Amino acid sequence: MVTTGTGRAFIGSFTSAGGPGLVAASVDAAGALTVLGAVDTLPNPSFLAPAPGGSVLYAVSETGDGAAAAFGIEDRLPRLIGAPVAVGGADPTHLALAGGHVVTANYSSGSVSVLPVRASDCGLDAPVSVLQHEGRGPDPDRQEGPHAHQVKTDPTGRWVLSVDLGTDSVRVCALDGGTGALTVHAETALRPGSGPRHLVFHPAGTHVYVLNELEPTLTVCRWDAGTGTLEPVGRAALLPGGAVGESFGSGVAVAPGGGFVWAANRGQDTISVLAIDGSGEKPALTATVDCGGRWPRDLAVDPGGRRLYVANEHSGDVTWFDIDPRTGMPSRAGSVEVAAASCVVFA
């Protein structure tokens, strides 16, 4: 890919809200982003996942019909590989690569779809399986049924975890790499009404931090990859005592060294900074900082662990912060305009 900097980033956006589509940017040595251009061949590419090797990028199309697509990213701008493929679910919000497949979390239909990746060109084929979640939660407006919000493989690659906001649970699933069949191995119940949205693994692979959307907390879980067991062991507050106003958790990221975790809070428009103790089980809120815009939908740490990037959906920008390696505190360093920005990834 042709860039003007030392690295590259890709930004998702909501075309239905005026976003430019899939945005390509260069990243210079100071972490600053420069937009190179965008392609609008896929409606609402709200979440992105780069394939290992840096030549292909996968994207959901967060629409009622629900689709996913592959893009070649070796040139200046992403190039669609084949046609977008219907996922068999509504409003996919997240996707991950697992076992030669792309797995999508379909929010409105409360399902998870498995799409094969073609060996010939890394494009996508039609789903070979769709796993339907069942259940509901106590919130009649947000939890009337299942709402799969994220899918993520564990560090071993053996398990696929599906986070469901509607059922207050995380499903640990096994994926058959040959057939693409996805089966539920276990379901972990979380606090009723918490609305789990996204999770991240501690770099050691022994703990998981689940960000809740319907209450300002982070659920801490032990993870046993050998047995595929996720066990809740505690919660951490994302806001200081006395905080006023609604807050909806959105994105969560962990430091490559495992010392800190950051969470984005929409409504409060802040980033929570939590220090992780040596056991990995007791993250503690140390500060909240302004997100640099409005409605931070997602955040990401750069590959070197030196900067934090926040996609501010309503203010239409991506803001980046330098991270103090001792305290984990983000310090605003710059921003770039991207209308209806939804996520940032590096490839």
N, C-alpha and C positions, 0 to 999 in steps of 0.2 A: 504494500500500500504506500502511496506517496503522501508524506506528511511534511509539515514545516517544523516539527519538534522532535523530541526524543522518544515519544511514545504515542499511543492512540487510545481514544476513548469513544464510546458510543452511547448515545442518549436516546431513551424512548420518550414518546410524547403522545398525547391524545389529539388526533386529528379532528375529532368531533368537537373539540373545544378550541380549535384554532392552532393546534400544534403542527409543526412542519413534517412530522413523520419520524423516520429513523435518521438521526443526526450523527454525522461523523465529525470528530474533533481531534486535533493534535494536542499533545501534552508536552510542554517544554520542561527544561531542567528544574524550574522553580514550581512546577505543578500547575501552571496556568493553562487553561483550555483555550484553543482557538477553533471556532467552528469552520469546518471545511465545506460543508454543504449537507443536504438532506435528500432523502428519497421518500416519496409518498405513495409507493406502490402497495403498501399494506395499511389498512385502516387501524388506527389506535394500537400501534406497537408499544404497549405499555410496559412490557417487561422483556428483557433480553438475556440470553445466555450464550457466551462464547464457547466454542468447542476447543478442546486442547489442541495446541499447535497454532492457533491464531489465524486460521484462514477461513473459518466459517462462523457465522453468528446466527442463532435461532431466536425467533421472536413470536410472541403471541399476538393475536389480533383480538383485543378485548371488545367484542361486539356480541350482540344477541345470537348471531349465527355461530360465532366462535371458530377461529382458525389459527393455524400456526404456519410459519414459513421459515425457509433457510435462505441466508444471504452469503454470498462470497464477499470477503472483505480484503482481498489482496490489492484492489485498486483504490483510487482516491475516495470513491463513494461506494457504499454497499451495492451489490448486484444480486437481484432476486434469482434464486436457483429453482427453476420450475414454478408452478403455480402454488399459491397458498392452499393448504389442505384443511378441510373442515375437521374439527376435533371431536365432533359428536357430543358437544356440551356447550353451554351458554356462558359467555363472558369469562374466558380464561384469563386469569390474572397473573399466572406464574408458570414457569417451566424449568425443567432440569434435564440433563443428559444422564442416562443410566443404561448400562448393558446394551449398547448399540441402538438405543431408542431415545426419543424425546418424550418426556412425561409432562402433561399439563394439568394444572389445577383449575377447574372450571367453577367459578364462584356461584353464579346464579342457579346452575343445575346441581350443584353439590356433588360433583363427580370428578374422577381423575382418568385421563385418557393416555394411551400408550401408542405412539406413532413410530414405526420403524425408520431408521436412517439408512438411506440407500448407500451401499458401498461404492457405487460407480461415481456419484457426484456429490454425496453428502446431503442430497435433498431429502424431503420427507414423503412418505407414503401414508395412505389412509390408516386410521387407527385399527389396531388388531385386537384391542380390548379397551373397555370403558368400565371402570369400577365406580358403582353408584354408592355414595355414602347414605346412611340413614340416621335419623334422630333429629332432635331440636334442643333449644336451650330456653331459659326462663324469660328472655327479652322478646316480647311478642312482635316487635318491629324488625329486629335484626336477626332473630334466631328462630324464626317460624319453621325452618327446615335446615338441612345441611348447606354449608357454604365453604367449600374447599378453597383455601386462599393461597396456599403455598405447597410446593413439593420440593423435597431436598434429599439428596443421597447422603448417607453417613460417610465418614472419612474412609471406611474400608471399601465402600462401593457395593456392599452386600445388601443394604437395606434402603428403601425409599420411605421417607417420612412425609405424611400428608397432614397439614395443619388445617383444622376445620373450625372456623369462627362460629358457625351455626350450632355445632354440637358440643362445643367446649371440650374438644379432644384432639389428640394426635394419634393417627393410625400409623403403625409400623408395618410396612408391606414388603413382601418378597416379590421380585421381578424375575420371571423366567426369561433369560436372555435369548433363548431359542424361539419360543413362541410369542413372547411379549405379554404373556398372562401375568396379571398383577393380582396378588391375593393378600388379604389382611392377615398378618401374623399375630398382631396384638393391637388393642386400642387402649390408650391411656387417657383416663378422665382427668380433666383439670377443673379448677374452681368454677362452679356454675355461674354463668353470666359474665365471665371474664372475657370471652370472645378472642381466643388466641388467633393471631394473624400470621406472624413469621417467627422463625427460629434460626439460631446459629449454633454451631458446635464450637466448644472450646478447642483450641489447637491441639491439646493433648488427646482429644477424642473421648474424654471420660465424662463430660458434662454438656448439657444443652441448655440454652437460655431462650425461653419462649416469650416473645413480646405479645402482650394482650392489647387489643384495640378498645374494648368496652370498659376497661378500668385501667388506670395508669400504673400498671405493675409489670414486672418481669418475673416469670415463673422459672425457678431453677430446678433442673432435673439431672439425676444421674443417668448415664448411658452405658449399657453393657452391649458391645457389638457382638460378643460371642453368643448371647442368648436373644439379642434383639429386644432388650428390655429398657423401657424408659420409665423412670421412677421420680415423681415430683418430690422434692425435699425442702422447698422453701420459696419465698417470694421476696422481691425487693421493690421498693417504691421508686417511681420514676420522677416524682415531683416532690418538692419540699413541703413540709407541713404548712398549712395556711394558703396554699395555692388556690386561686379562685378561677372559675370558668371551666368549660368543657375541655377535655383533652382526649384525643384519639391516637393511640400508638400506631405507627406505620412501618418504619424501617428500623432494622437493628444490625449492628456490625460489631465484630470483636477484633481486638488488636492481634496481629500475627504472633506476638509474644505471649498473648494470653493475659496481660495485666489489666486490660480495660475492656469495657463494653459500652457502646454508644447506642442510644435509642432516639428516634425522632417522634415528636409530639405535635400532631396537628391541632389547631385551635389555640393551644399555648404558643405554638410556633417556636419551639425550643428543641435543643438537643440535650438529652440527659447524659451525664458522664458518670459512670460507675466504675469504681476500683474493685478488682477481683482479688480475693485473698489467695493464699497459697494452696488451699484445698480446692479452690474452684467453686465452692458451694455458697459463698457469702459475698456476692457483689453488693457494694454499698454506694449509694448516691453521694457524690462529692460536690456536684455543681450542675446547674443548667445554664446553657448559653443560648443566645438568640440564634435562630437558624439562618439568618441573613435574608429572609424573604417571608412568604406566606404559604402555609399549608405544605410542610415538608413531607412529600409522599414516600421518599426512599432515600437511603444514604449508603455510601460505599467507601471503603478504605482503599487507597491506592496499593499496588502490589508491594511497595517498599514499606508500607505501614507508617508513612510520614505525614499523610494528608487525609482529610475526610472530605468527601464530596456529597452535597445535599441537593436533591432535585426538588425545588420548590414549585409545586404545581400551580397554585393560584397567582403567584407573583411572576411566574414565567421566567425562571432563571435556574442556573446551577451555580451554587456558591461553594467555594472550597476553603478549607481551613488547614493551617499548619498545626500539627499535634505536638504538644510538649511531651517528650518521651518519658519524663519523670512523673508527671501528674495526669497525663492523658487529656489535658485541657486543650480544646480546639481554639485557635486564634484566626479570625477571618483574614483571608489573604487575597480574595478576589472573587469575581463572578462573571458569568456570561449569560446573555439572554437566550432562552429557549422557551417559547410559549408552551404552556401546559406540560412542562417537563414531568416525567414520571419515574425515571430510573437512570442510573449511570453504571456502565461496566467498562472494564479494561481488557484489551485483547492485543 
